[in-house]
Amino acid sequence: MLTGDMSELTSPKRHGNVGRTLLWVAILLSVLLLGFVTALSIRSNPYYSDARANGISKFKFLEECRDGVREAEQLTALRGVLQQAGQLQPGQNLHAEIASEPAELVRNVQTVPGGGWTLTAPANISIQGQTAVLGQLGAQCAYSKQQGRTTAQLQLPGQ
């Protein structure tokens, strides 16, 4: 009854080696394709940069630039001016955030001769905790490989 069916599956006359070989070929081709796609995507990564030549990676520079703009000393001066004009209540703080889209930021980052990075972009100024934007100021960031640090500043009106 079933003995004939069972012996067919385990018969030494079956050609299982061809299927096994095809499986290994398919696995090998899949691994090669995955490696090729990975290598291709790494080369076209907009954040990729030569960290040795410039001191830090482009991604790290952008992160440090964002942090520096948020803590720029010009915000303190602007806060004082706005409080004197009555546009900012005592106890309120200003918040600065780079306004450009990530793709635009990556395109605008430039290398500095001798190693480093520079970026100029607009920054939105708002009251901390509020979403309304009071205005925009120019933001400039620079990383010096020799000094090993990123500086950020805002361009106040009239400067």
C-alpha positions, 0 to 999 in steps of 0.5 A, a space after each residue: 500500500 504505502 510501502 511503494 510510495 515511501 520507497 520512491 522518496 528514499 530511492 537511491 535512483 532519485 536525482 537530488 544532487 541537481 536540486 541541491 546544487 541549484 539551491 546552492 547556486 541560488 544562495 550564492 547569487 543572492 549573497 553576491 547580489 546583496 553585496 553589490 547592492 550594499 556596496 552601491 548604496 554605501 558609495 551613493 550615501 550623501 552622508 558619506 565623507 572622508 572623516 580622516 581628511 576632514 577631522 570628523 564625518 559630515 554627519 557628525 558635523 551636521 549634528 554638532 552644527 545643529 546643537 551649536 545653533 541651538 546654544 549660540 550666544 547670539 540668542 542671548 543678545 537677541 533675547 535681551 533686545 526682544 525683552 527690551 522691545 516688549 516682544 518677549 516676556 521675562 522668563 521666556 527663552 528663544 530657540 533656534 533650529 536650522 530650517 533647511 531640509 536634510 538633503 539641502 543641508 548635505 548639499 550645502 556642506 563644503 570642505 575647508 582646505 587643510 581639513 574641516 567643514 563649513 555650512 551656511 543655512 537659515 535658522 528659524 527663531 521661535 519662543 521655546 515651547 511654541 511652534 510659531 516662528 518669529 523669524 529667520 536668521 542666517 546660521 554659520 557653522 565651521 569645523 576646524 580640523 586643527 582646533 578639533 571643534 565646531 563653532 556655530 553662530 547666528 547672523 543678527 540683523 545689522 551685522 
